[in-house]
Amino acid sequence: MATNSGLAVLAVATGVIAPRLLGPSGEGELAAIQTWPLLLGTLAMLGLDSALVYFIAREPERGKQFTATAMLIGLLSSLLVGATAWFALPFLLSAQGPDVISAARVFLLVGVLFAVFGIPIGSLRAAHSFVAWNVFRVAPGLAWLGILCASWFFKDAHPIPLSRWYLGAMLCCALPIVIVVKRRLQGRSRPERRLVGRLLRFGLPSAVTSLPQTINLRFDQLLIIAFLPARSLGFYVVAVAWSGAVAPLLSAIGSVLFPQVSSEPDMRRRGQLLATALQGGTAVAAVTSIPFILLAPVALPLVFGARYAPSIPSALVLVPAGAILAWAGIAEEGLRGLGRPTTVLVAESVAAVVTLATLPVLLHFFGIMGAAVASLLGYTTIAVFAASAISRSTHLPLHQLMVPSPAAMKSMMLRGISMLPGRHHRADKDGAAKKKRIGYIGKHIRSQSLSHFIGVSYQQRFQALPRILNKTK
């Protein structure tokens, strides 16, 4: 959890520093250089990192063989994808200059680094080397932050050199992980042809499943890169960054909901859990998004710089869109908890069709504002489809899933109050037991350092509370 918080802080820091450092055009050029290679590099991994977690956990004595085989498959895949992308990038980046296209071609090497760096990370997770796993998760973000800070200090920031420095930082992170994996895993460090089929049968479905979600989340930026100048892309990237601030707490609700619904045998109780979580999600989405909508005209230029004032209209659309998407994420976790992961794929696929149908037209007529509206339509499609599926499964009306009831609001308020340090509630007829529980929470909170509880995000508090309460049962 601490690592996830650190990654979130790094993302916020780099997401603010880079736009201020480069300006709209420079930020757009950097996004144009990185977006396609990063996306293709991730897809070229073929879900092998997840496959390693599964197989090494079951057969730890063959950890090195699985890892070496997966890395070899990933290298071959990344070279094939990179060679194809080399010829496709001039068309995919047709609105960008030749220097940007050349830099993007060089940045395709990130796919090779993902094969060496990203795939073996799954091995560390499977081997329960969580300290090393977390270190290597954080290392690229720290390196990128260091590069941006150094560029700021020396007042020498250009998107093309920055993209190459990032590749160098990834290479520095990749070399140590190979050494650590070799020491932590068992078996022989030789690829085995017999393992190829097993790894691909597990990994490829994960990679294919991510395609509709990739369209919903990335297609807007990919089209902007292809048809609009870098300056417009820079404005849109900042609007997306501003809208992302509403998601963390809602994501925390979803991560807690999945196991709770899965472990509940009674369907009626499952419906109650889902209704409470979704109603609470609606309330949290409203409470978190409204301030960002109201503050955007003043705070967005203050945070990212006055040059990004044209990002404000798109941000005003993307903030509610981001809140709807995060709420839809809660619904999707609920569907997984009901044992219906295929419905999640269908919801993402239907939304992808909506995005593909509306985005080109809206982008052509309205620019980045049209892209924001298309994202809003696609995310709303996911939310409505997922909520309708839950309604059919639980026989609960849609309004009971989406509209917060007084009981749900009271539950959320009580949960929020219970997270406050040193907060005590008046004892009821079971006062002794309740006082013991609340006292334990207060003791636990006070025992944590400022950086580990009071100063962490509300997402961490929400996730930590059920674990604290369970210890008192």
Secondary structure as GFF3:
##gff-version 3
##sequence-region A 1 473
A	DSSP	alpha_helix	2	44	.	.	.	ID=ss1
A	DSSP	alpha_helix	48	58	.	.	.	ID=ss2
A	DSSP	three_ten_helix	60	62	.	.	.	ID=ss3
A	DSSP	alpha_helix	63	92	.	.	.	ID=ss4
A	DSSP	alpha_helix	98	107	.	.	.	ID=ss5
A	DSSP	alpha_helix	110	126	.	.	.	ID=ss6
A	DSSP	alpha_helix	130	154	.	.	.	ID=ss7
A	DSSP	alpha_helix	159	184	.	.	.	ID=ss8
A	DSSP	alpha_helix	194	227	.	.	.	ID=ss9
A	DSSP	alpha_helix	230	243	.	.	.	ID=ss10
A	DSSP	three_ten_helix	244	246	.	.	.	ID=ss11
A	DSSP	alpha_helix	247	263	.	.	.	ID=ss12
A	DSSP	alpha_helix	267	304	.	.	.	ID=ss13
A	DSSP	three_ten_helix	306	311	.	.	.	ID=ss14
A	DSSP	alpha_helix	312	337	.	.	.	ID=ss15
A	DSSP	alpha_helix	341	366	.	.	.	ID=ss16
A	DSSP	alpha_helix	368	394	.	.	.	ID=ss17
A	DSSP	alpha_helix	398	402	.	.	.	ID=ss18
A	DSSP	alpha_helix	406	418	.	.	.	ID=ss19
A	DSSP	alpha_helix	431	447	.	.	.	ID=ss20
A	DSSP	pi_helix	450	454	.	.	.	ID=ss21
A	DSSP	alpha_helix	458	470	.	.	.	ID=ss22
###
